[in-house]
């Protein structure tokens, strides 16, 4: 009798432990929106969520928690310290690749450095006539204070006005302190659309494309290699199943860039990234001239 009770108790304990493990959740903390009308936040946070979901069988369930965004430079510092954040997304650079653990899969599939331009509508003809980097050197670009792009543009001889916030960059263009704001073709149209009422003088032009090697990635603390591995496995699974392509082609942030063939006749200026990047097998191919 005692033996039977002991076996039943053991079975109950095993069931309890297994049930507890099934219910146990990993909490992954990332950044909240930089501003209320942040078009890109939903794209990246839901892509992260999908990567965690498709790897839940191997790694267990996970939930995402967001905490306020203190600015890009501060996020990177806190992530490197292992404070507040488990994961963040940003453009890659040698410094960031050294400070943090980069998840290899490129989030815009290599298209972060494919840049259309926010310009004033009354400046459209001027930009339509630009055929070389030399022509562009008479203009001033607005860029984020800590964006890797600012260094790339300056390296190519383009004057850059560094600004801390997105809306402030747009205001600088309206005030004619800047002439253009280069944004990825995968985000520019949607980002501007959210604030278009406040900036009716502006448009996102894609007749002239600046193209340079630059990729966007998830980054984690150097001591969280397992989390980086999980996220990358999830992104590769989404890629292999075709779900990631469907996501990009339907998400409000990125859908306007498709089909990529529409850029076949755009005027493309190739810029040099002084921090040369290795080719990534998941990068989109730029469309051939029509």
C-alpha positions in Angstrom: 0.0 0.0 0.0 2.8 2.4 1.0 4.6 1.5 -2.2 1.5 2.3 -4.3 1.1 5.6 -2.6 4.7 6.4 -3.1 4.4 5.6 -6.8 1.3 7.8 -7.1 3.0 10.7 -5.3 6.1 10.3 -7.6 3.8 10.4 -10.7 2.0 13.5 -9.4 5.3 15.2 -8.8 6.6 14.4 -12.2 3.3 15.6 -13.8 3.6 18.8 -11.7 7.2 19.4 -12.8 6.5 18.8 -16.5 3.4 21.0 -16.3 5.4 23.8 -14.7 8.1 23.5 -17.3 5.5 23.8 -20.1 4.0 26.9 -18.5 7.4 28.5 -17.7 8.1 31.5 -19.9 11.2 33.2 -21.0 10.9 37.0 -20.9 12.7 38.9 -23.6 13.0 42.6 -23.0 13.4 45.1 -25.8 12.8 48.7 -26.6 9.5 50.5 -26.8 8.6 53.0 -29.5 11.0 55.9 -30.0 7.9 58.1 -30.7 4.1 57.5 -30.8 4.0 57.3 -34.6 7.0 55.0 -34.9 6.2 53.0 -38.1 9.1 50.6 -37.8 8.7 49.4 -34.2 5.7 47.1 -35.0 7.7 45.5 -37.9 10.7 44.6 -35.8 9.0 43.6 -32.6 6.6 41.3 -34.5 9.4 39.8 -36.5 11.2 39.1 -33.2 8.0 37.6 -31.9 7.6 35.3 -34.9 11.3 34.1 -34.5 10.6 33.2 -30.9 7.4 31.4 -31.7 8.9 29.1 -34.4 11.7 28.1 -32.0 9.4 27.5 -29.0 9.5 23.7 -29.4 13.2 23.6 -28.9 13.8 26.6 -26.5 10.4 26.9 -24.7 7.8 29.7 -24.8 8.8 33.3 -24.7 7.1 36.6 -24.2 8.3 40.1 -25.2 8.4 42.9 -22.7 9.1 46.5 -23.8 10.6 49.3 -21.8 11.0 52.9 -22.9 13.5 53.8 -25.6 16.1 56.3 -24.3 17.7 56.9 -27.7 19.9 54.7 -30.0 23.3 55.4 -28.4 22.0 54.8 -24.9 20.2 51.6 -25.9 23.5 50.2 -27.3 25.4 51.2 -24.1 22.8 49.6 -21.8 22.6 46.4 -24.0 26.4 46.1 -23.8 26.3 46.5 -20.0 23.6 43.8 -19.8 21.1 46.3 -18.3 17.4 46.6 -19.0 17.4 45.1 -22.5 17.9 41.6 -23.9 17.7 42.5 -27.5 17.6 45.6 -29.8 17.8 46.3 -33.5 20.1 48.7 -35.3 22.3 49.1 -38.3 25.6 47.3 -38.0 29.1 48.8 -37.6 32.5 47.6 -36.5 32.0 49.2 -33.0 28.5 47.6 -32.5 29.7 44.2 -33.8 32.5 44.4 -31.2 30.4 45.6 -28.3 27.5 43.3 -28.9 26.6 39.9 -30.2 25.1 40.3 -33.7 22.3 38.0 -34.9 23.5 37.2 -38.5 20.2 37.3 -40.4 19.7 40.8 -42.0 16.3 42.2 -41.1 15.7 44.1 -44.3 17.5 41.4 -46.2 20.4 43.7 -47.0 18.2 46.7 -48.0 18.9 49.1 -45.1 21.5 50.8 -47.4 19.1 51.2 -50.3 18.0 54.7 -49.8 15.3 56.8 -51.3 15.0 60.4 -50.1 12.6 62.6 -48.1 12.8 65.9 -50.0 10.7 69.1 -50.4 8.1 68.8 -53.2 9.4 72.0 -54.7 12.9 70.4 -54.9 11.8 67.3 -56.9 13.2 68.6 -60.2 16.5 69.4 -58.7 17.0 65.8 -57.4 15.6 64.3 -60.6 18.5 65.9 -62.5 21.3 64.5 -60.2 23.3 61.9 -62.1 26.5 61.5 -60.0 27.8 61.9 -56.5 29.5 65.0 -57.6 26.1 66.5 -58.4 24.9 65.5 -54.9 27.8 67.3 -53.1 26.1 70.6 -53.4 23.3 69.4 -51.1 23.0 68.8 -47.4 21.8 65.5 -45.9 20.0 65.2 -42.6 20.9 62.1 -40.6 20.5 60.7 -37.1 23.2 61.8 -34.7 24.3 58.2 -34.1 23.3 56.5 -37.4 26.1 54.7 -39.2 24.8 56.3 -42.4 26.0 59.7 -41.3 29.6 58.5 -41.4 29.1 56.8 -44.7 27.7 59.9 -46.4 30.5 62.0 -45.0 33.1 59.5 -46.2 31.7 60.0 -49.7 32.0 63.8 -49.5 28.4 64.6 -48.8 27.7 67.3 -46.2 25.7 65.9 -43.3 23.6 67.8 -40.7 23.3 65.4 -37.7 20.0 65.6 -35.8 18.8 63.7 -32.7 15.1 63.0 -33.6 13.2 61.9 -36.7 10.6 64.7 -36.7 13.4 67.3 -36.1 15.1 66.0 -39.3 11.9 66.6 -41.3 11.6 70.0 -39.8 15.1 70.8 -40.9 14.2 70.0 -44.5 11.1 72.2 -44.3 13.2 75.0 -43.0 15.8 74.4 -45.8 18.6 73.7 -43.4 18.8 70.2 -45.0 17.9 69.2 -48.5 17.2 65.5 -48.1 16.9 62.7 -45.6 18.0 59.3 -47.0 15.8 56.4 -45.7 15.6 52.8 -46.8 13.1 52.0 -49.5 11.7 49.5 -47.0 10.7 52.1 -44.5 10.8 55.6 -45.9 7.3 55.8 -47.5 5.6 54.4 -44.4 7.5 56.5 -42.0 6.7 59.7 -43.8 3.0 58.7 -44.3 2.4 58.6 -40.6 3.5 62.3 -40.2 2.5 63.6 -43.7 -0.3 65.8 -42.3 2.3 67.7 -40.2 4.7 67.9 -43.2 2.6 68.3 -46.4 5.6 70.0 -48.1 7.6 66.8 -48.1 7.6 63.6 -50.2 9.5 60.4 -50.4 11.3 60.3 -53.7 12.6 57.1 -55.2 13.8 58.3 -58.6 17.3 58.7 -57.2 18.6 55.9 -55.0 21.7 55.9 -52.8 23.1 52.4 -52.4 25.8 51.3 -50.0 26.5 48.1 -48.1 24.7 48.3 -44.7 22.5 45.8 -42.9 20.1 45.9 -40.0 20.3 43.2 -37.3 19.1 42.2 -33.9 21.8 42.5 -31.3 22.1 41.0 -27.8 24.6 41.2 -25.0 27.8 39.3 -25.6 27.0 36.9 -22.8 23.6 35.9 -24.4 24.9 33.9 -27.3 22.1 31.3 -26.8 19.4 34.0 -27.3 21.2 35.2 -30.4 21.3 31.6 -31.7 17.6 31.1 -31.0 16.6 34.3 -32.8 18.8 33.5 -35.8 17.4 30.0 -36.1 13.9 31.5 -36.0 14.6 34.0 -38.7 16.2 31.3 -40.9 13.1 29.1 -40.4 10.9 31.9 -41.4 13.0 32.5 -44.5 13.0 28.8 -45.5 9.2 28.5 -45.2 8.6 31.7 -47.2 6.8 33.3 -44.2 9.4 36.0 -43.9 9.0 37.1 -47.5 5.2 37.1 -47.1 5.7 39.2 -43.9 7.8 41.8 -45.7 5.4 42.0 -48.7 2.4 42.6 -46.5 3.6 44.5 -43.5 2.6 48.3 -43.7 6.2 49.3 -43.2 7.8 47.3 -46.0 5.1 46.4 -48.5 5.5 49.6 -50.5 8.9 48.5 -51.7 7.5 45.5 -53.6 7.9 44.4 -56.3 11.5 45.4 -56.3 11.5 45.3 -60.1 9.9 48.8 -60.0 13.4 50.2 -59.1 14.9 48.8 -62.3 15.0 52.2 -63.9 15.9 54.3 -60.9 19.1 56.4 -61.0 21.4 54.6 -58.6 24.5 56.2 -57.0 26.9 53.7 -55.4 28.5 54.9 -52.2 31.4 53.4 -50.3 31.0 52.1 -46.8 34.4 52.6 -45.2 33.6 49.7 -42.8 33.3 47.1 -45.6 30.8 44.3 -44.9 31.0 40.7 -45.9 28.3 39.6 -48.4 25.3 38.0 -46.7 23.6 35.0 -48.4 20.1 36.4 -47.5 20.5 39.8 -49.2 18.1 40.7 -51.9 19.5 41.2 -55.4 19.1 44.7 -56.8 16.8 44.5 -59.9 18.4 44.8 -63.4 17.7 47.7 -65.6 14.4 47.3 -67.5 
